[in-house]
Amino acid sequence: MTLRRRTLLLATLPLGLAACGFAPRREPELRFRSLGLQGFRPGSPLAAELRRQLLARTSVQVPEDFNRAELVLEARRDDRDKRALVTTSAGQVREWELRLRVDYLLRTASGEILLPPTELRLSREMNYTETQALAKEQEEAQLFRAMQSDAVTQILRRLATVRLPG
């Protein structure tokens, strides 16, 4: 392929992508000014990550007192757990399933439901060996952080679909 042909191809590629409707994913556009977080377990890493991303990626305020917010994201469940998937005949675990479950709804300050109860479940599998226990503990923490980040991204996308009443 000649240099001229390659240059022409590279120059027309963005036009072709734009014509088919392709666009890079943008930050969610939230149509409300403040969001309160209620029902998350004390010290919830998920609530902390949600608060951090809302403040960093949007103009939405997150007051400490959820009663002062325009909308309230009410967590019905915010759980992390793990269960053994594979064990040896001696009872040693060789593979774990890490699970994150969040059940939530979105309501106005007056109680009107804007997003019905929604269940979000994420899981990851992790191999395990006792000889690398410390490394596997760090891997587990990293996998939980990744699931938590995925959950927050999904929640933000759902919040972007909300239309305020009135």
N, C-alpha and C positions, 0 to 999 in steps of 0.2 A: 504494500500500500504506500503510495507516495505521500510525501509530507503535505502537499496541497490538499489531497483528498482526505487525509486524516484531520487536518485543521478544519476543513469544511464540515466533516462529520461531527467533530466536537463542538463546533459553533451552532449546529442545528439541533443538537441533543436537548438543550434546555427548552427550546421552542416546542419540540415534540412533547416533552413532559408537561409543559404548561398547557398545551392544547388538549391533552387527555384529562386534565383536571388534577394532576398530581400537585401536591403542595406539602412541604415539610410540616410536621405537627407543630402547632404553636402552643403557647401557654394557655391554659383554660381561662375563658372570660367569664367571670362570675358576676351576676347581676344584683348583688347585694353588698351592703357596706360592712356588716359585721356578722360573725358567726360564733356562737357559744358552743363549748364542748361540754356535754353532760353525760354522766354514767360510765365514763372510762375508769378502769381500776386505778387506784392511787399509784402514781409514779409510772403510769403506762408509757412505754416507749413509743407506742403507736400514736397516742395523743400528742406526745412531744414532737414527733416527726410531722404530724399533721399541722400542728401549730407553726412549726418552723417553716414548712413549705408554703403554707398560706401567707405568712408574713414575707417570705423571700420572693415568691413567684406571683403574688397578686396584691391588690390594694386593699384586700379585706382585713379588717381589724379583728382580733381575737381577744375579747375582754376576759379577765380572770373570772368575773361573775357572769355566768351564762345568762342570767335574767336580764342583763343590760344589752344583750345582743338582739339584732333584728331577726335572725334565724338561729335555731338550735339544732346541732347534730347530736342526737341522743343515742349513745351506745347501749344496746341491750346486752351485748356480750363482747368481750375483748379477751380472748384466751389464746395461749400458746401451750402446746404440749408436744410430746414425742412418744412414739410407740415402736416397739421392736418389730421389724419386718422379717428378719432372717436371724435364726439362732442355730448354733451348732448342737450336736447331740449332747454336749456337756453343758448346754444352757448358756453359752456365751453369745452375746449379741454381735452379729456381723454387719447388720444394716439397720438403720433407724429411719423412720418417717417423721419428719418435723412438720408440725401443722400450726397454722395460724387461722383463727376464726374470728370474724367480726360481724356482728349483727347490729344494724343501725337503722334509724329513720331520721328524716329531716322535717322539722316543724317550725311554724312561726312562733313568735313569743306568746301569741294568744292561744296556741295549741292546734292550729290548722295544719294538717299533715300535707307536706309538699312532695316528699318521697316516701312511699310506703315502706314498711319494714323490709329491709334488704339484707340478705345473707351473703357474706363474702368469705370464701374458704380458699386457702392457698396451702400447698404442701410441697416439700422437697424431700428427696431421699439422700441419705448419707451413709457411705460405707464406714465401718468402724473396726479398729484393731486396738487392743489394750496397749500395745507397744508404742503407739503414737497418741496416747490419751490427751496430752496437752494440745497438740496440733489439731486433733479432732474437736476438742472443746472450742478452740478458736474458729474452726470451720463452722461449727454449729452456730456460734454467735453471728458469724458473717452471713450464713444462710438465713437466719431469722431477720437480720437487718435488711437483706435483699427482699424478703417476703414483705416486710413492713413497708419498705419503699414502694413496692408494687401495689400494695393495698392502698396506700395514700394516693398514688397516681390514679388508681381506679375510682376512688372516692371523689377526687377532684374532678375527674371527667364527668361523673354523675352529677356533681353539684353544678357544673357548667350547663346542664340541660334544664335546670330549674327556672321556672317563670314565676315571678312574684305575683301574688293575688292583687287585684285592683287595677 
